[in-house]
Amino acid sequence: MNEVIQNILNRRSIRIYSEEQIKQEDLDLILQAGMFAPSACNFQSWHFTVIQNKEIIKILNDKSKNELKKSDNENFKKFSDDEQFNIFYNASTIIVVSGDKKSIAPEIDCAAATENIMLAAESIGIGTCWIGLITPLFKSEQSEEILKLLQIPENYEPYYAITLGYKKGENPKPQPRRDNVINYIR
């Protein structure tokens, strides 16, 4: 099977990582793959904030869990009440993905870059997980404080985060794919 297709089919959301920090050359390669994603009118509207500082990761985790407590979503509340739960699954590296608000389709551009990052990481044996649980924090009353803490450039909006780390164990088995999601018009 084609190597690219095999990588896409193998990629899973990883939630158990070793404590080892990602090698800089691996991180550089992964980020470069993100920067080569397609974007509307080639605006390349993404910005990546790489966080490897454990204190800042803890602050983001704690503040995110506090925001989740305010949610109407019962699953979010369960996560926030679990003291052992870490929204970043104790990964050693977090990438916050932000988009330029002045571009045409920044959230779509950033989603494409995120997928490139995750596929590139998988291709070199690094696990990832797309973290949407941080989004309520980015939309909260604390957002200005968080933008400063993360040094997000002016006119950029953070959307979500990606965890990265060396995998502990094998990739989980894939969940069955839904049926009836393709419609042909010929």
VMD Tcl script that draws the C-alpha trace (Angstrom):
set ca {
  {0.00 0.00 0.00}
  {1.10 3.57 -0.67}
  {3.13 4.95 2.26}
  {1.06 8.17 2.57}
  {-2.24 6.27 2.59}
  {-0.86 3.80 5.14}
  {0.21 6.69 7.41}
  {-3.28 8.24 7.19}
  {-4.92 4.91 8.02}
  {-2.54 4.27 10.96}
  {-2.84 7.68 12.66}
  {-4.78 7.66 15.94}
  {-5.35 10.08 18.77}
  {-2.72 9.16 21.35}
  {-3.42 9.79 25.01}
  {-0.49 8.04 26.72}
  {2.99 9.48 26.27}
  {6.48 8.87 27.62}
  {8.08 11.68 29.61}
  {10.86 12.08 27.03}
  {10.92 15.46 25.33}
  {10.63 15.49 21.54}
  {13.91 15.98 19.71}
  {14.23 19.44 18.20}
  {14.93 18.12 14.70}
  {11.72 16.03 14.85}
  {9.74 19.02 16.09}
  {11.18 21.24 13.34}
  {10.21 18.69 10.69}
  {6.67 18.37 12.07}
  {6.20 22.15 12.17}
  {7.53 22.48 8.63}
  {4.88 19.99 7.50}
  {2.26 22.18 9.17}
  {3.53 25.22 7.30}
  {3.12 23.40 3.98}
  {-0.62 22.85 4.44}
  {-3.01 24.30 1.88}
  {-4.63 27.61 2.77}
  {-7.21 29.94 1.26}
  {-5.50 32.12 -1.37}
  {-2.19 30.83 0.00}
  {-2.53 33.26 2.93}
  {-0.84 30.78 5.29}
  {-2.78 32.29 8.17}
  {-1.54 29.97 10.92}
  {0.70 30.63 13.87}
  {2.06 27.84 16.06}
  {2.92 28.38 19.71}
  {5.07 25.48 20.93}
  {4.88 25.00 24.68}
  {7.29 22.71 26.50}
  {7.26 24.58 29.81}
  {5.55 22.30 32.36}
  {4.36 25.23 34.50}
  {2.59 26.91 31.59}
  {1.07 23.59 30.49}
  {-0.25 23.13 34.05}
  {-1.71 26.66 34.08}
  {-3.48 26.00 30.77}
  {-4.78 22.65 32.02}
  {-6.10 24.08 35.30}
  {-7.69 27.15 33.71}
  {-9.25 25.03 30.95}
  {-10.76 22.64 33.48}
  {-12.21 25.60 35.39}
  {-13.86 26.81 32.18}
  {-15.22 23.34 31.47}
  {-17.03 23.43 34.83}
  {-19.19 26.25 33.46}
  {-20.27 24.23 30.42}
  {-23.75 22.87 29.80}
  {-22.09 19.74 28.42}
  {-22.19 16.98 31.06}
  {-19.11 15.24 29.63}
  {-17.11 18.47 29.96}
  {-18.22 18.79 33.58}
  {-17.08 15.21 34.28}
  {-13.64 16.01 32.87}
  {-13.39 19.15 34.97}
  {-14.33 17.33 38.18}
  {-11.74 14.58 37.71}
  {-8.60 15.75 39.52}
  {-6.49 13.12 37.72}
  {-7.64 14.18 34.26}
  {-5.22 16.32 32.28}
  {-6.64 17.80 29.07}
  {-3.20 17.40 27.48}
  {-2.76 13.79 28.65}
  {0.57 14.73 30.27}
  {2.24 15.27 26.90}
  {5.65 16.92 26.98}
  {4.88 19.26 24.08}
  {1.75 21.26 23.24}
  {1.20 23.28 20.09}
  {-1.46 25.98 20.21}
  {-2.75 26.70 16.72}
  {-3.88 30.27 16.04}
  {-5.16 31.95 12.90}
  {-4.89 35.45 11.49}
  {-8.34 37.01 11.88}
  {-7.74 39.16 8.77}
  {-7.39 36.20 6.43}
  {-10.15 34.60 4.38}
  {-10.61 31.28 6.20}
  {-8.19 31.10 9.14}
  {-9.89 28.29 11.06}
  {-9.99 26.09 7.96}
  {-6.36 26.92 7.16}
  {-5.39 26.01 10.73}
  {-7.34 22.76 10.57}
  {-5.42 21.75 7.44}
  {-2.11 22.66 9.11}
  {-3.13 20.68 12.20}
  {-3.82 17.58 10.14}
  {-0.45 17.95 8.38}
  {1.26 18.20 11.79}
  {-0.50 15.10 13.05}
  {0.28 13.06 9.93}
  {3.92 14.17 9.91}
  {4.27 13.23 13.57}
  {2.73 9.79 12.95}
  {5.15 9.19 10.09}
  {8.11 9.49 12.48}
  {6.55 7.62 15.41}
  {5.37 10.60 17.46}
  {1.87 10.53 18.90}
  {-0.58 13.42 18.75}
  {-4.06 14.33 19.86}
  {-6.19 17.26 18.67}
  {-7.35 19.08 21.82}
  {-10.59 21.01 21.54}
  {-11.14 21.09 25.32}
  {-8.93 24.17 25.50}
  {-11.24 26.16 23.20}
  {-13.59 27.35 26.00}
  {-10.56 28.93 27.71}
  {-9.69 30.83 24.52}
  {-13.25 32.19 24.40}
  {-13.47 33.00 28.12}
  {-13.10 36.23 30.07}
  {-9.48 35.17 30.65}
  {-8.67 35.15 26.95}
  {-6.62 38.37 26.97}
  {-4.50 37.04 29.83}
  {-3.98 33.76 27.95}
  {-3.06 35.56 24.72}
  {-0.34 37.44 26.61}
  {0.89 34.33 28.44}
  {1.23 32.48 25.13}
  {2.59 35.48 23.24}
  {-0.05 35.06 20.53}
  {0.55 37.72 17.86}
  {-1.88 40.62 17.59}
  {-4.90 39.91 15.35}
  {-4.48 36.14 15.82}
  {-7.08 33.93 17.47}
  {-6.15 30.61 19.11}
  {-8.47 27.78 18.12}
  {-7.21 24.56 19.70}
  {-4.09 22.68 20.72}
  {-2.25 19.56 19.66}
  {-0.44 17.28 22.09}
  {2.79 15.68 20.93}
  {4.89 13.02 22.57}
  {6.61 9.71 22.11}
  {4.01 6.98 22.31}
  {3.80 4.54 25.18}
  {2.67 1.33 23.54}
  {0.95 0.63 20.25}
  {-1.63 2.76 18.47}
  {-5.17 1.94 19.58}
  {-7.28 -0.13 17.22}
  {-9.39 1.99 14.86}
  {-13.04 2.54 15.64}
  {-15.39 1.27 12.96}
  {-16.04 3.84 10.26}
  {-19.60 5.05 9.77}
  {-21.55 3.73 6.80}
  {-23.51 5.80 4.30}
  {-21.23 8.84 4.32}
  {-20.53 8.85 0.58}
  {-22.94 9.95 -2.10}
  {-22.05 9.72 -5.79}
  {-23.67 11.89 -8.42}
  {-22.57 10.72 -11.84}
}
mol new
graphics top color blue
foreach p $ca { graphics top sphere $p radius 0.5 }
foreach p [lrange $ca 0 end-1] q [lrange $ca 1 end] { graphics top cylinder $p $q radius 0.2 }
display resetview
